[in-house]
Amino acid sequence: MACNKSFSSNYFLLTPEEVGFFDLIHILFSTTKFEEGIKFLDMSKFVSKPLSELGSGIELALNLIPSNRNVFVLMLNFLRGLIDKRVELDGSIKHGDANYHAALSAMASKASYENSARIETIVKNHWKMKFLGFYDFWNDYQGKDTTQAFLLRDKTCDQDTIVVAFRGTEPFDADAWCSDFDFSWYELYGAGKIHGGFMKALGLHKNDGWPKEEVKQDGKPPRRRAYYAIRDMLNKLLRQNDESRYIVTGHSFGGALAILFPAILAMHDEAWLLERLQGVYTFGQPRVGDEKFGEFMEKQLKEHRVPYFRIVYGNDMVPRLPFDDNALMYKHFGTCLYYNRHYEVKVVEEEPYRNYFSPLGAIPKMIMLSGS
């Protein structure tokens, strides 16, 4: 598909039509820049359903049965909707504590993988907060709803916070993996190069890029895309109370969408919404853009006084992707809270071994990390 020059000054597109074995080898092992126009392969559609069913079986065997003691207790808890019991907030962390929003974000990011009814139960019955809704959002490039997020309201007598939590990549969700491994990028005016797969998942229009307001197609109302729908919901909710603020969070793929959301707000000059943004908290977030994008975002976050914390666990491979090298040119930015395997935290600019999952260096660096 041709790049729409009205929103992008430069681009690198990965498409399924023309792919060869040596293209894959080139992407994995090359340390030189890709030429524009290189072709790549998306996952075949026939893989999606078998992969999902395989994943359900593995999760059942390795996770759900042990955590419920045996299969009979599992079935009982399944009927009661109580399979995963790890739902309570940390009672030692209170409103006003410095790490309250980070702790709430971690639990919201975890809960985002559940179905809508389960999330509502957790938010209302366990957290005693208001569940605002769980949503499926349209991806123009995949032609279906493949992006999910939910919203909640944490309101007390002295504060009112809305939480937006994007769902991450489920291990056996082929559509989400397609977005993760779509290493296409678009260079947006003044903002640098941004991961195409993440932009598509957030609401990039196939023919119009990022219009400030959605455009009707063939006279029909626009599809519900994540960025636009959430932006409009926040505009409505935040105007109900002058003291209301919001935070955005997500794990893995969801973390990428969480930091990309304020980026598009900045491109659209949504200053009022950026002023209301109380923080962005991501967990195991992959790289989203190049160095210029990082500089653009650091300037915007500083200007609007938005805290951004990127939380990384030592052995997690996802924050090391896409590679930070001459071929892909992706860079992290912001404050990184790095936890080693003993859950000791350090504030660092970049997690150690930034490309340790590269095919040529994975094994020795993983051995070194295991001792960290």
C-alpha positions as CSV (number, residue, x, y, z in Angstrom):
1,M,0.0,0.0,0.0
2,A,1.3,3.5,-0.9
3,C,2.1,5.9,1.9
4,N,-0.2,8.8,2.2
5,K,2.2,11.8,2.0
6,S,-0.3,14.1,3.6
7,F,0.6,12.8,7.1
8,S,4.0,11.2,6.6
9,S,7.1,12.7,5.2
10,N,9.0,9.4,5.0
11,Y,8.1,5.7,5.6
12,F,9.2,2.1,5.8
13,L,6.4,-0.4,5.0
14,L,6.3,-4.1,5.6
15,T,3.8,-5.8,3.3
16,P,2.7,-9.4,2.9
17,E,2.7,-9.6,-0.9
18,E,6.4,-10.0,-1.7
19,V,8.5,-11.9,0.8
20,G,11.4,-14.3,0.6
21,F,13.5,-16.4,2.9
22,F,16.4,-14.0,2.6
23,D,14.2,-11.0,3.6
24,L,13.7,-12.7,7.0
25,I,17.4,-13.4,7.3
26,H,18.2,-9.8,6.4
27,I,15.8,-8.5,9.2
28,L,17.3,-10.8,11.8
29,F,21.0,-10.4,11.2
30,S,21.5,-7.1,9.3
31,T,23.1,-4.2,11.1
32,T,22.6,-1.8,8.2
33,K,19.7,0.4,7.4
34,F,16.8,-1.1,5.4
35,E,16.1,0.4,2.1
36,E,12.6,1.9,1.7
37,G,10.2,-0.4,0.0
38,I,11.4,-3.7,1.6
39,K,8.7,-6.3,1.8
40,F,7.8,-8.6,4.7
41,L,5.3,-11.2,5.7
42,D,2.4,-10.9,8.2
43,M,1.2,-14.1,10.0
44,S,-1.2,-16.1,7.9
45,K,-4.8,-15.8,8.8
46,F,-5.3,-19.6,9.1
47,V,-2.9,-19.6,12.1
48,S,-5.1,-17.4,14.4
49,K,-7.8,-19.9,15.6
50,P,-5.5,-23.0,16.1
51,L,-3.0,-20.8,17.9
52,S,-5.7,-19.4,20.2
53,E,-7.0,-22.9,21.0
54,L,-3.4,-24.1,21.7
55,G,-2.8,-21.2,24.0
56,S,-6.0,-21.8,26.0
57,G,-4.9,-25.4,26.6
58,I,-1.4,-24.4,27.7
59,E,-2.7,-21.7,30.1
60,L,-5.2,-24.2,31.5
61,A,-2.5,-26.8,32.2
62,L,0.4,-24.6,33.4
63,N,-1.4,-21.8,35.2
64,L,-5.0,-22.3,36.1
65,I,-5.1,-25.8,37.4
66,P,-2.1,-25.4,39.7
67,S,-3.4,-22.1,41.1
68,N,-6.7,-23.7,41.9
69,R,-5.2,-26.9,43.5
70,N,-6.9,-29.4,41.1
71,V,-9.2,-29.7,38.1
72,F,-12.3,-30.1,40.3
73,V,-11.7,-26.9,42.3
74,L,-10.9,-25.2,38.9
75,M,-14.3,-26.2,37.5
76,L,-16.1,-24.9,40.6
77,N,-14.2,-21.6,40.5
78,F,-14.8,-21.4,36.8
79,L,-18.5,-21.5,37.3
80,R,-18.2,-18.8,40.0
81,G,-15.9,-16.7,37.9
82,L,-13.0,-17.0,40.4
83,I,-10.2,-18.7,38.5
84,D,-7.5,-16.1,39.1
85,K,-7.6,-15.0,42.8
86,R,-4.8,-12.4,42.5
87,V,-7.1,-9.4,42.2
88,E,-6.7,-7.4,45.4
89,L,-4.8,-4.1,45.5
90,D,-1.9,-3.7,47.9
91,G,-3.5,-2.6,51.1
92,S,-0.3,-1.0,52.4
93,I,-0.3,1.6,49.5
94,K,-2.8,4.4,50.1
95,H,-4.1,7.3,48.1
96,G,-1.5,10.1,48.2
97,D,1.4,7.7,48.4
98,A,4.1,8.3,45.8
99,N,3.7,4.9,44.3
100,Y,-0.1,4.6,44.5
101,H,-0.7,5.3,40.8
102,A,2.1,2.9,39.8
103,A,0.6,0.1,41.9
104,L,-2.9,0.8,40.6
105,S,-1.6,0.8,37.0
106,A,0.1,-2.5,37.5
107,M,-3.1,-4.2,38.6
108,A,-5.2,-2.5,35.9
109,S,-2.7,-3.6,33.3
110,K,-3.0,-7.2,34.6
111,A,-6.8,-7.0,34.8
112,S,-7.0,-5.8,31.2
113,Y,-6.3,-9.4,30.0
114,E,-9.6,-10.6,31.5
115,N,-13.0,-10.5,29.9
116,S,-15.3,-7.5,30.4
117,A,-17.5,-9.2,33.0
118,R,-14.5,-10.3,35.1
119,I,-12.9,-6.8,34.9
120,E,-16.2,-5.2,36.0
121,T,-16.3,-7.6,39.0
122,I,-12.7,-6.8,40.0
123,V,-13.1,-3.1,39.7
124,K,-16.5,-2.8,41.5
125,N,-16.4,-5.6,44.1
126,H,-12.7,-5.8,45.0
127,W,-11.3,-2.3,44.3
128,K,-14.5,-0.5,45.2
129,M,-14.2,1.8,42.1
130,K,-16.5,2.7,39.2
131,F,-16.2,0.5,36.1
132,L,-16.7,2.8,33.1
133,G,-16.5,0.2,30.4
134,F,-14.5,-2.3,28.4
135,Y,-14.1,-1.7,24.6
136,D,-13.0,-3.3,21.4
137,F,-11.5,-1.0,18.9
138,W,-11.2,-1.1,15.1
139,N,-7.9,-1.7,13.3
140,D,-8.2,-0.4,9.7
141,Y,-5.3,-2.5,8.5
142,Q,-6.5,-5.8,9.9
143,G,-10.1,-5.1,9.1
144,K,-11.5,-6.0,12.5
145,D,-11.6,-5.1,16.2
146,T,-8.2,-6.1,17.5
147,T,-7.4,-3.5,20.2
148,Q,-8.9,-3.6,23.7
149,A,-8.9,-1.2,26.6
150,F,-11.0,-0.5,29.7
151,L,-11.7,2.6,31.8
152,L,-12.4,2.9,35.5
153,R,-12.9,5.8,37.9
154,D,-11.1,6.0,41.2
155,K,-13.0,8.7,43.1
156,T,-12.7,9.7,46.8
157,C,-13.6,12.9,48.7
158,D,-10.3,14.5,47.8
159,Q,-9.3,13.1,44.4
160,D,-10.9,11.9,41.1
161,T,-8.8,9.8,38.8
162,I,-9.8,8.0,35.6
163,V,-7.6,5.1,34.6
164,V,-7.2,4.1,30.9
165,A,-5.7,0.6,30.7
166,F,-4.8,-0.9,27.3
167,R,-4.7,-4.7,26.9
168,G,-1.3,-6.1,25.9
169,T,-0.4,-9.0,23.6
170,E,-1.9,-12.3,24.8
171,P,0.6,-15.1,24.1
172,F,-1.5,-16.9,21.6
173,D,-3.3,-13.9,19.9
174,A,-2.1,-14.0,16.3
175,D,-3.7,-10.6,15.5
176,A,-1.8,-8.9,18.3
177,W,1.5,-10.5,17.4
178,C,1.0,-9.3,13.8
179,S,0.9,-5.7,15.2
180,D,3.9,-6.3,17.4
181,F,6.0,-7.7,14.5
182,D,4.8,-5.1,12.0
183,F,8.1,-3.1,12.1
184,S,6.8,-0.6,9.5
185,W,7.3,3.0,10.5
186,Y,6.0,6.3,9.5
187,E,7.9,9.5,9.9
188,L,5.5,12.2,11.1
189,Y,6.3,15.9,10.7
190,G,8.2,17.1,13.7
191,A,7.7,13.9,15.7
192,G,10.2,11.4,14.2
193,K,9.6,7.8,13.1
194,I,6.9,5.8,14.9
195,H,6.2,2.1,14.9
196,G,3.5,1.4,12.2
197,G,2.0,-1.6,13.9
198,F,1.3,0.3,17.1
199,M,-0.1,3.3,15.3
200,K,-2.5,1.1,13.3
201,A,-3.7,-0.6,16.5
202,L,-4.3,2.8,18.1
203,G,-6.4,4.1,15.2
204,L,-4.3,5.2,12.2
205,H,-6.6,5.7,9.2
206,K,-5.7,3.8,6.1
207,N,-6.3,6.7,3.7
208,D,-6.1,9.7,6.0
209,G,-3.4,9.0,8.6
210,W,-4.2,10.9,11.8
211,P,-6.9,13.5,11.0
212,K,-7.9,15.5,14.1
213,E,-11.5,14.4,13.7
214,E,-12.5,11.1,12.2
215,V,-13.8,11.1,8.6
216,K,-16.9,9.3,7.3
217,Q,-16.1,6.6,4.8
218,D,-18.6,6.1,2.0
219,G,-21.1,8.2,3.9
220,K,-21.0,5.8,6.8
221,P,-20.3,6.8,10.5
222,P,-16.6,6.2,11.3
223,R,-15.5,3.0,13.0
224,R,-14.7,3.1,16.7
225,R,-10.9,3.5,16.8
226,A,-9.0,3.5,20.1
227,Y,-7.4,6.9,20.1
228,Y,-10.5,8.9,19.0
229,A,-13.0,7.0,21.1
230,I,-10.9,7.3,24.3
231,R,-10.1,10.9,23.6
232,D,-13.8,11.8,23.3
233,M,-14.7,9.8,26.4
234,L,-12.0,11.6,28.4
235,N,-13.2,15.0,27.2
236,K,-16.7,14.2,28.4
237,L,-15.7,12.6,31.7
238,L,-13.1,15.2,32.7
239,R,-15.4,18.1,32.1
240,Q,-17.8,16.7,34.8
241,N,-15.3,17.7,37.5
242,D,-12.6,20.4,37.3
243,E,-10.5,18.4,39.7
244,S,-10.6,15.2,37.6
245,R,-7.3,13.8,36.2
246,Y,-6.4,10.6,34.3
247,I,-3.6,8.2,34.0
248,V,-2.8,5.8,31.1
249,T,-1.2,2.4,31.5
250,G,-0.6,-0.9,29.8
251,H,1.6,-4.0,29.7
252,S,3.7,-5.0,26.7
253,F,1.9,-4.0,23.5
254,G,-0.6,-2.2,25.8
255,G,2.3,-0.1,27.2
256,A,3.3,0.9,23.7
257,L,-0.3,2.2,23.1
258,A,-0.3,3.9,26.5
259,I,2.7,6.1,25.6
260,L,1.6,6.6,22.0
261,F,-1.8,8.0,23.1
262,P,-0.4,11.2,24.5
263,A,1.9,11.5,21.5
264,I,-1.1,11.7,19.2
265,L,-2.7,14.2,21.6
266,A,0.4,16.4,21.3
267,M,0.3,16.1,17.5
268,H,-3.3,17.3,17.6
269,D,-2.5,20.1,20.0
270,E,-4.9,18.7,22.6
271,A,-3.3,20.9,25.3
272,W,-6.3,20.7,27.7
273,L,-6.2,16.9,27.8
274,L,-2.4,16.8,28.2
275,E,-2.7,19.2,31.2
276,R,-5.1,16.7,32.8
277,L,-2.8,13.7,32.3
278,Q,-1.4,12.8,35.7
279,G,0.9,10.1,34.5
280,V,1.8,7.3,32.1
281,Y,2.9,4.0,33.5
282,T,4.0,1.2,31.3
283,F,5.2,-2.4,32.1
284,G,7.4,-4.3,29.8
285,Q,6.9,-1.8,27.0
286,P,8.6,-2.3,23.6
287,R,10.3,0.6,21.8
288,V,7.8,2.8,20.0
289,G,9.9,5.2,17.8
290,D,13.3,6.6,16.9
291,E,15.5,9.1,18.7
292,K,13.7,12.1,17.2
293,F,10.4,10.7,18.5
294,G,11.9,10.3,22.0
295,E,13.1,13.9,21.9
296,F,9.7,15.1,20.7
297,M,7.9,13.2,23.5
298,E,10.3,14.3,26.3
299,K,9.7,17.9,25.3
300,Q,5.9,17.4,25.3
301,L,5.9,15.5,28.6
302,K,8.1,18.2,30.2
303,E,6.0,21.1,28.9
304,H,2.8,19.6,30.2
305,R,4.4,18.2,33.4
306,V,3.4,14.6,32.7
307,P,5.3,11.9,34.7
308,Y,6.3,8.9,32.5
309,F,7.6,5.7,34.1
310,R,8.7,2.7,32.1
311,I,8.9,-0.3,34.4
312,V,11.1,-3.2,33.2
313,Y,11.9,-6.6,34.7
314,G,15.4,-7.8,34.2
315,N,14.9,-10.8,31.9
316,D,12.0,-9.4,29.9
317,M,12.8,-9.5,26.2
318,V,9.9,-7.3,25.0
319,P,11.5,-3.9,26.2
320,R,14.5,-4.9,24.0
321,L,12.4,-5.0,20.9
322,P,12.4,-3.7,18.2
323,F,16.2,-3.6,18.1
324,D,18.1,-0.4,18.8
325,D,20.5,-0.7,16.0
326,N,21.4,0.8,12.6
327,A,18.8,-1.4,10.9
328,L,15.6,-0.6,12.9
329,M,16.8,2.6,14.7
330,Y,14.2,2.3,17.6
331,K,15.1,4.1,20.9
332,H,13.6,4.2,24.4
333,F,13.1,7.4,26.3
334,G,11.9,8.5,29.7
335,T,12.5,7.2,33.2
336,C,13.2,3.5,33.4
337,L,12.6,1.6,36.6
338,Y,14.6,-1.5,36.2
339,Y,14.0,-4.5,38.5
340,N,16.5,-7.4,38.7
341,R,15.5,-11.0,39.5
342,H,15.6,-10.1,43.2
343,Y,13.1,-7.4,42.6
344,E,15.6,-4.7,43.5
345,V,14.9,-1.6,41.6
346,K,17.2,0.9,40.0
347,V,16.5,4.1,38.1
348,V,18.4,3.9,34.8
349,E,18.3,5.6,31.4
350,E,18.2,2.2,29.6
351,E,17.9,-1.4,30.7
352,P,21.1,-3.4,30.5
353,Y,21.8,-5.3,27.3
354,R,19.5,-3.3,25.2
355,N,19.5,-5.8,22.3
356,Y,20.3,-9.0,24.3
357,F,17.6,-10.9,22.4
358,S,19.4,-10.4,19.1
359,P,20.0,-13.8,17.4
360,L,23.8,-13.4,17.7
361,G,23.9,-12.4,21.3
362,A,21.0,-13.9,23.2
363,I,22.5,-16.9,24.9
364,P,25.6,-15.3,26.6
365,K,23.7,-12.2,27.6
366,M,20.9,-14.2,29.1
367,I,23.4,-16.1,31.1
368,M,24.9,-12.9,32.4
369,L,21.5,-11.5,33.2
370,S,20.6,-14.6,35.2
371,G,23.2,-13.5,37.8
372,S,21.9,-9.9,38.0
